[in-house]
């Protein structure tokens, strides 16, 4: 596809949007599709008719084989050289060989486990040093670092648990147990029973979709029914729980959980307030984006500016142009690293509270360098524990977690 494809006198560029709005995690993917579309529409308005980005959406139903088929159709039938998408790492890994073979560029919106750097992917989601490492350092600074791991059996869980184990053991903590279930498997009662028996201070959750929501509800019921436990005694932490999922869990089970992410709706930033207003005006007052949706929006906006700057939709030119500027996003200043294709982002920690929202308890002072391979440990990393120790903030943050959980 080139800018020579003219429709009504305007060069039209197809942009793939590749997510699953049906299937085991479809509920949270719909906002990613919406946000990508909003971003493309705003990019078109900003470009003042010089060319038009045309969204080409295909639903993958949560099936890896469908990701491959739909990606092929986007490339060979629709002429897409640029695709925004992939919520799970399994989906990204599934289409990566095709992207590299056809020199197609994936604008990857989701936070992920790291240890990858492809010339055919621009990573706008957080790297492990921007989500998992700040969470681990909070656990070591403010909690009893004895952790039970539960998750869906795929690469996000495998790598996240591996990194968690390494960091926690190095910091003097321990992993009590690790239990995985097949993606889409909703049988989690045996895991909840074991957690109640072991009574770990911390549970690290990497379950996906409905399995995760059922887990939160079942654990809350079990803790509430136990004579020696109360909400707050077992804290569930994650790098994936977001506002959009809290209503699916339901109160009070959704309250008091700690999440590490680069974006929360409660962020007090003018760009975020305006973004939320425009999103609701476009898709309805009862809708709102979460972290991965906001990132999909950023993908679309940076893509539009990169094509405008390069004067072409050719992958190499657009990829190079994307690394020459920063974008003032709802989450903060975003910039793509020239070397790794990953993004400078601002890590944050927050606790879920009443009203299906999050209270931010810490954020980095500035965007943090991406470190997808964790080669800079101890150097260019977000180090919240330094600030916590200086300000006594670890105790304050721990109080927020306990209070939200116990008041549920």
C-alpha positions as CSV (number, residue, x, y, z in Angstrom):
1,X,0.0,0.0,0.0
2,X,1.2,3.5,-0.8
3,X,0.0,7.0,-0.6
4,X,-1.1,6.6,-4.3
5,X,-4.4,4.9,-3.2
6,X,-6.7,7.8,-3.7
7,X,-10.4,7.9,-2.5
8,X,-12.4,11.1,-3.2
9,X,-9.2,13.0,-3.9
10,X,-7.6,12.0,-0.5
11,X,-4.8,9.4,-0.1
12,X,-6.3,6.6,2.0
13,X,-4.1,4.4,4.2
14,X,-5.5,1.3,5.8
15,X,-4.5,0.7,9.4
16,X,-5.2,-2.7,10.9
17,X,-6.9,-2.9,14.4
18,X,-6.3,-6.5,15.7
19,X,-7.9,-7.4,19.0
20,X,-10.5,-9.8,20.4
21,X,-13.8,-8.2,21.4
22,X,-15.3,-11.7,21.9
23,X,-13.8,-14.7,23.7
24,X,-12.2,-15.1,27.1
25,X,-10.9,-11.5,27.4
26,X,-13.2,-9.8,24.9
27,X,-14.8,-7.5,27.5
28,X,-11.7,-5.4,28.0
29,X,-10.6,-5.4,24.4
30,X,-13.6,-3.4,23.1
31,X,-12.2,-0.2,24.7
32,X,-8.9,-0.8,22.9
33,X,-10.7,-0.9,19.6
34,X,-12.6,2.2,20.4
35,X,-9.5,4.1,21.6
36,X,-7.6,3.1,18.5
37,X,-10.5,4.4,16.3
38,X,-10.7,7.6,18.2
39,X,-6.9,8.1,17.8
40,X,-7.1,7.5,14.1
41,X,-10.0,10.0,13.8
42,X,-8.1,12.6,15.7
43,X,-5.0,12.0,13.6
44,X,-7.1,12.5,10.5
45,X,-8.5,15.8,11.9
46,X,-5.0,17.0,12.7
47,X,-3.7,16.1,9.2
48,X,-6.3,18.5,7.7
49,X,-7.1,16.2,4.8
50,X,-3.6,15.6,3.5
51,X,-4.3,11.9,3.8
52,X,-6.8,9.6,5.7
53,X,-6.1,6.7,8.0
54,X,-8.8,4.1,7.5
55,X,-9.4,1.7,10.3
56,X,-9.6,-2.0,9.3
57,X,-10.8,-4.0,12.3
58,X,-10.9,-7.8,12.6
59,X,-12.2,-9.7,15.7
60,X,-9.9,-12.6,16.6
61,X,-12.3,-14.1,19.2
62,X,-9.3,-14.9,21.6
63,X,-8.0,-17.6,19.3
64,X,-4.4,-17.6,18.3
65,X,-5.1,-19.3,14.9
66,X,-7.5,-16.5,14.1
67,X,-4.9,-13.8,14.9
68,X,-2.7,-15.4,12.2
69,X,-5.5,-15.6,9.6
70,X,-6.8,-12.1,10.3
71,X,-3.3,-10.6,10.2
72,X,-2.7,-12.3,6.8
73,X,-5.9,-10.9,5.5
74,X,-5.0,-7.4,6.7
75,X,-1.7,-7.5,5.0
76,X,-2.5,-9.3,1.7
77,X,-6.2,-8.4,1.2
78,X,-6.5,-5.0,2.9
79,X,-3.0,-3.7,2.2
80,X,-2.2,-2.8,5.8
81,X,1.5,-2.0,6.5
82,X,0.6,-0.8,10.0
83,X,-1.4,-2.8,12.6
84,X,-2.4,-1.6,16.1
85,X,-3.2,-4.5,18.4
86,X,-2.5,-7.7,20.4
87,X,-3.7,-7.7,24.0
88,X,-1.9,-10.9,25.0
89,X,1.7,-11.7,24.4
90,X,0.6,-15.1,23.0
91,X,-1.2,-13.2,20.2
92,X,1.8,-11.0,19.5
93,X,4.2,-14.0,19.4
94,X,1.8,-15.7,17.0
95,X,1.9,-13.0,14.3
96,X,5.5,-11.9,14.8
97,X,7.0,-14.2,12.2
98,X,4.4,-13.0,9.6
99,X,5.1,-9.3,10.5
100,X,8.9,-9.8,10.0
101,X,8.4,-11.8,6.8
102,X,6.2,-9.2,5.2
103,X,7.9,-6.1,6.8
104,X,4.7,-5.0,8.5
105,X,4.8,-2.8,11.6
106,X,2.9,-3.7,14.7
107,X,2.1,-0.9,17.0
108,X,1.8,-2.9,20.2
109,X,-0.3,-1.2,22.9
110,X,-0.3,-3.7,25.8
111,X,2.2,-3.9,28.7
112,X,4.1,-7.0,28.4
113,X,6.8,-9.3,29.9
114,X,9.8,-7.9,28.0
115,X,12.7,-9.9,26.5
116,X,11.9,-9.1,23.0
117,X,12.9,-6.4,20.5
118,X,11.8,-6.7,16.9
119,X,12.3,-4.1,14.1
120,X,8.7,-4.8,13.1
121,X,7.2,-3.9,16.5
122,X,7.0,-0.5,18.2
123,X,6.2,-1.2,21.9
124,X,4.0,1.5,23.3
125,X,3.0,-0.6,26.4
126,X,5.1,-0.8,29.5
127,X,8.3,-2.9,29.7
128,X,8.9,-5.0,32.9
129,X,11.1,-2.3,34.5
130,X,8.1,0.1,34.1
131,X,5.5,-2.2,35.8
132,X,6.8,-5.3,37.5
133,X,10.0,-3.9,39.0
134,X,8.2,-1.0,40.8
135,X,5.6,-3.5,42.1
136,X,8.3,-5.8,43.4
137,X,10.1,-2.9,45.1
138,X,6.9,-1.9,46.8
139,X,6.4,-5.4,48.1
140,X,9.9,-5.5,49.5
141,X,9.6,-2.1,51.1
142,X,6.1,-2.2,52.5
143,X,4.8,-5.7,52.7
144,X,5.8,-9.2,53.9
145,X,7.5,-10.5,50.7
146,X,6.0,-14.0,50.8
147,X,4.1,-14.5,47.6
148,X,1.6,-17.0,46.2
149,X,1.5,-16.8,42.4
150,X,-1.7,-17.7,40.4
151,X,-2.1,-17.2,36.7
152,X,-3.1,-18.3,33.2
153,X,-0.7,-20.7,31.6
154,X,1.0,-18.6,28.9
155,X,4.1,-16.5,28.3
156,X,3.0,-13.4,30.2
157,X,2.6,-15.5,33.4
158,X,5.7,-17.6,32.8
159,X,8.0,-14.6,32.3
160,X,6.4,-12.4,34.9
161,X,6.6,-15.1,37.6
162,X,10.3,-15.8,36.6
163,X,11.2,-12.2,37.0
164,X,9.2,-11.9,40.2
165,X,10.9,-14.9,41.7
166,X,14.4,-13.6,40.9
167,X,13.7,-10.2,42.3
168,X,11.9,-11.3,45.4
169,X,14.4,-14.0,46.4
170,X,17.3,-11.5,45.8
171,X,15.5,-9.1,48.1
172,X,15.1,-11.7,50.9
173,X,11.6,-12.9,50.2
174,X,10.2,-16.2,49.0
175,X,7.7,-17.6,46.6
176,X,5.3,-19.9,48.5
177,X,3.7,-21.6,45.5
178,X,2.8,-21.1,41.8
179,X,-0.4,-22.4,40.4
180,X,-1.5,-22.0,36.7
181,X,-4.7,-22.7,34.8
182,X,-5.3,-23.1,31.1
183,X,-6.4,-19.9,29.3
184,X,-10.1,-19.7,29.6
185,X,-10.3,-22.4,32.4
186,X,-12.7,-21.1,35.1
187,X,-12.0,-23.8,37.7
188,X,-10.2,-21.9,40.4
189,X,-11.8,-23.1,43.6
190,X,-9.0,-25.5,44.4
191,X,-6.5,-22.6,44.2
192,X,-8.6,-20.4,46.5
193,X,-8.8,-23.2,49.0
194,X,-5.0,-23.6,49.0
195,X,-4.5,-19.9,49.4
196,X,-6.8,-19.9,52.5
197,X,-4.9,-22.8,53.9
198,X,-1.5,-21.2,53.3
199,X,-2.5,-17.7,54.2
200,X,0.1,-15.9,52.1
201,X,0.4,-12.2,52.8
202,X,0.6,-11.5,49.0
203,X,-1.0,-13.1,46.0
204,X,0.5,-12.2,42.6
205,X,-2.3,-12.6,40.0
206,X,-1.7,-13.0,36.2
207,X,-5.1,-14.7,35.4
208,X,-6.8,-13.3,32.3
209,X,-10.4,-12.4,31.8
210,X,-13.3,-14.1,33.5
211,X,-11.0,-16.5,35.4
212,X,-9.5,-13.5,37.1
213,X,-12.8,-12.0,38.0
214,X,-14.1,-15.3,39.4
215,X,-10.8,-15.6,41.4
216,X,-11.2,-12.2,43.1
217,X,-14.9,-12.9,44.0
218,X,-14.1,-16.4,45.3
219,X,-11.1,-15.2,47.3
220,X,-13.1,-12.4,48.9
221,X,-15.9,-14.8,49.9
222,X,-13.4,-17.3,51.4
223,X,-11.5,-14.7,53.3
224,X,-14.7,-13.1,54.7
225,X,-16.0,-16.6,55.8
226,X,-12.8,-17.5,57.5
227,X,-12.8,-16.9,61.3
228,X,-9.1,-16.0,61.4
229,X,-8.9,-13.8,58.3
230,X,-10.3,-10.4,57.2
231,X,-10.0,-8.4,54.0
232,X,-6.5,-6.9,53.9
233,X,-4.8,-9.9,55.4
234,X,-4.1,-11.3,51.9
235,X,-3.4,-8.6,49.4
236,X,-3.8,-9.4,45.7
237,X,-1.3,-7.5,43.5
238,X,-1.0,-7.4,39.7
239,X,0.4,-5.6,36.7
240,X,-2.8,-6.1,34.7
241,X,-5.9,-5.3,36.8
242,X,-7.6,-2.1,35.4
243,X,-10.7,0.1,36.0
244,X,-12.6,-1.6,33.2
245,X,-12.4,-5.0,34.9
246,X,-13.5,-3.8,38.4
247,X,-17.3,-3.8,37.6
248,X,-16.9,-7.4,36.2
249,X,-15.6,-8.4,39.6
250,X,-18.1,-6.4,41.5
251,X,-17.9,-4.7,44.9
252,X,-16.8,-5.4,47.6
253,X,-14.5,-8.0,46.0
254,X,-13.0,-5.5,43.7
255,X,-11.7,-3.2,46.5
256,X,-8.2,-3.0,48.0
257,X,-6.0,-4.6,45.3
258,X,-2.7,-3.1,44.3
259,X,-1.9,-2.6,40.6
260,X,1.2,-1.3,38.8
261,X,0.6,0.5,35.5
262,X,1.5,3.5,33.5
263,X,-2.0,4.9,33.3
264,X,-5.1,5.2,35.5
265,X,-8.3,7.2,34.8
266,X,-7.9,9.1,38.0
267,X,-4.7,10.7,36.8
268,X,-4.9,14.5,37.3
269,X,-3.5,15.7,34.0
270,X,-5.2,18.1,31.6
271,X,-4.5,15.8,28.7
272,X,-6.2,13.0,30.5
273,X,-9.3,15.0,31.5
274,X,-9.7,16.1,27.9
275,X,-9.1,12.5,26.6
276,X,-11.8,11.0,28.9
277,X,-14.2,13.7,27.8
278,X,-13.7,13.1,24.1
279,X,-13.8,9.3,24.6
280,X,-17.2,9.5,26.4
281,X,-18.6,11.9,23.8
282,X,-17.6,9.5,21.1
283,X,-18.6,6.2,22.6
284,X,-21.1,7.0,25.4
285,X,-21.1,8.4,29.0
286,X,-21.0,4.8,30.4
287,X,-17.8,4.0,28.7
288,X,-14.2,4.8,29.6
289,X,-10.7,3.5,28.6
290,X,-8.2,1.7,30.7
291,X,-4.4,1.5,30.4
292,X,-4.2,-0.6,27.3
293,X,-6.9,1.4,25.6
294,X,-5.1,4.6,26.3
295,X,-2.0,3.1,24.9
296,X,-3.9,2.0,21.7
297,X,-5.0,5.7,21.4
298,X,-1.4,6.8,21.7
299,X,-0.3,4.3,19.0
300,X,-2.8,5.8,16.6
301,X,-1.8,9.4,17.3
302,X,1.9,8.7,17.0
303,X,1.3,6.7,13.8
304,X,-0.5,9.6,12.2
305,X,2.2,12.1,13.1
306,X,4.9,9.8,11.9
307,X,3.3,9.3,8.5
308,X,2.8,13.0,8.2
309,X,6.5,13.7,9.1
310,X,7.8,11.1,6.7
311,X,5.5,11.8,3.9
312,X,4.9,8.1,3.3
313,X,3.4,5.0,5.0
314,X,6.6,2.9,4.2
315,X,7.5,1.0,7.3
316,X,11.2,2.0,7.6
317,X,10.5,5.7,7.1
318,X,7.5,5.7,9.5
319,X,9.5,3.8,12.1
320,X,12.4,6.2,11.9
321,X,10.1,9.2,12.1
322,X,8.3,7.8,15.2
323,X,11.5,8.0,17.1
324,X,12.1,11.7,16.5
325,X,9.5,13.4,18.7
326,X,7.6,13.0,21.9
327,X,3.9,13.0,22.4
328,X,2.0,14.5,25.3
329,X,-0.4,11.6,26.0
330,X,-3.1,11.3,28.7
331,X,-0.6,9.2,30.7
332,X,2.3,11.7,30.3
333,X,5.1,12.4,27.9
334,X,5.7,9.3,25.7
335,X,8.8,8.9,23.5
336,X,10.0,5.8,21.6
337,X,13.6,4.8,22.2
338,X,15.8,4.7,19.1
339,X,17.7,1.6,20.1
340,X,15.0,-0.8,21.5
341,X,11.8,0.4,19.8
342,X,10.3,0.5,23.3
343,X,8.8,3.6,25.0
344,X,9.8,6.0,27.8
345,X,6.8,5.8,30.1
346,X,5.9,6.9,33.7
347,X,5.3,4.0,36.2
348,X,2.6,4.3,38.8
349,X,1.1,2.2,41.6
350,X,-2.5,2.4,42.6
351,X,-5.1,0.7,44.9
352,X,-8.6,-0.2,43.7
353,X,-11.3,1.6,45.7
354,X,-15.0,2.1,45.8
355,X,-16.7,3.3,42.7
356,X,-14.6,1.0,40.5
357,X,-11.6,3.4,40.4
358,X,-8.0,3.5,41.6
359,X,-6.2,5.8,44.0
360,X,-2.7,6.5,42.9
361,X,-0.2,6.0,45.7
362,X,3.0,6.6,43.9
363,X,4.3,7.7,40.5
364,X,7.8,8.2,39.1
365,X,9.0,11.8,38.9
366,X,9.5,11.5,35.1
367,X,9.3,9.0,32.3
368,X,11.5,6.0,32.8
369,X,13.9,4.6,30.2
370,X,12.6,1.3,28.7
371,X,14.7,-1.7,29.7
372,X,13.0,-4.7,28.1
373,X,16.0,-7.0,28.9
374,X,16.6,-5.6,32.4
375,X,20.2,-5.0,31.7
376,X,20.2,-1.7,33.8
377,X,19.3,-3.1,37.2
378,X,20.3,-0.6,39.8
379,X,20.9,2.2,37.3
380,X,18.3,3.8,35.1
381,X,15.3,2.3,37.0
382,X,12.3,3.7,38.8
383,X,13.2,3.4,42.4
384,X,10.1,4.1,44.5
385,X,11.6,2.6,47.6
386,X,14.1,5.5,47.9
387,X,11.2,8.0,47.9
388,X,9.2,5.9,50.3
389,X,12.0,5.6,52.8
390,X,12.7,9.3,52.7
391,X,9.1,10.3,53.1
392,X,7.7,7.4,55.2
393,X,5.5,6.8,52.3
394,X,5.7,3.0,52.4
395,X,3.7,3.0,55.6
396,X,1.2,5.5,54.2
397,X,0.7,3.4,51.1
398,X,0.4,0.2,53.1
399,X,-2.3,2.0,55.2
400,X,-4.2,2.8,52.0
401,X,-4.2,-0.8,50.9
402,X,-5.3,-2.1,54.3
403,X,-8.0,0.6,54.7
404,X,-9.6,0.1,51.3
405,X,-9.6,-3.7,51.8
406,X,-11.0,-3.6,55.4
407,X,-13.7,-1.0,54.6
408,X,-15.0,-3.3,51.8
